[in-house]
Amino acid sequence: NAEGLLDEVGLPLSYDPQLIQAYWSRRPRKLQYRLDQFQQSALPFFNNFLSIAISGGPQALREKSGSLAKQVRTAFERLGPTYIKAGQVLSVRPDLLPPEAVHELAKLQ
């Protein structure tokens, strides 16, 4: 019986692709809502990033890295725990991000 393998909201307690698919198939609007939330948070950042990159190149991106990092941090905060965890992981990766971004994302710790 699959019900014994589910939590209180109906998600499987262990990885089971069929049960996960069944859960989201019964909630198409919820999945679309979450995608819309992501787009509303991410698109302003990507628009700003591309605008800076196109108009000012790498130097402008370096100069604006602090404000871009703050945009990412606040977007992660709005998006919730999964994105906050991603920000925490990135905050300890100075090999991937500039110092301003590492400092800003460290605020999620």
C-alpha positions, 0 to 999 in steps of 0.5 A, spaced: 500 500 500 503 506 497 499 510 503 504 508 508 510 510 504 507 517 504 508 523 508 502 527 511 501 531 504 502 525 500 509 526 498 513 519 498 518 519 504 523 516 499 525 517 492 520 514 488 519 517 481 512 514 480 509 516 486 512 523 485 509 524 478 502 521 481 503 527 486 504 533 482 500 530 476 494 531 481 496 538 482 498 541 476 496 548 478 501 548 484 507 546 480 505 552 475 504 557 481 511 555 483 514 556 476 511 562 476 514 564 483 521 562 480 520 566 474 518 572 478 524 572 482 529 570 477 527 574 471 529 581 474 536 579 476 537 575 469 534 582 465 539 586 470 545 581 469 544 581 461 543 589 461 549 590 465 553 585 461 551 588 454 552 595 456 558 595 460 562 588 459 566 584 464 568 590 468 561 593 469 559 586 472 565 586 477 563 593 479 556 591 480 557 584 483 555 587 490 548 589 487 547 583 483 549 578 489 544 582 493 538 581 488 540 574 488 540 573 496 533 576 496 530 572 491 533 566 494 529 568 501 523 570 497 523 563 494 524 559 500 528 554 504 530 550 497 533 556 494 536 558 501 540 552 502 542 553 494 545 560 496 548 557 503 552 552 499 554 557 494 556 562 499 562 557 501 565 557 494 569 562 492 572 558 487 565 559 483 563 566 485 566 573 486 568 575 493 562 580 494 557 574 492 560 570 497 559 575 502 552 577 500 550 569 500 553 568 507 548 572 510 543 566 508 547 562 513 
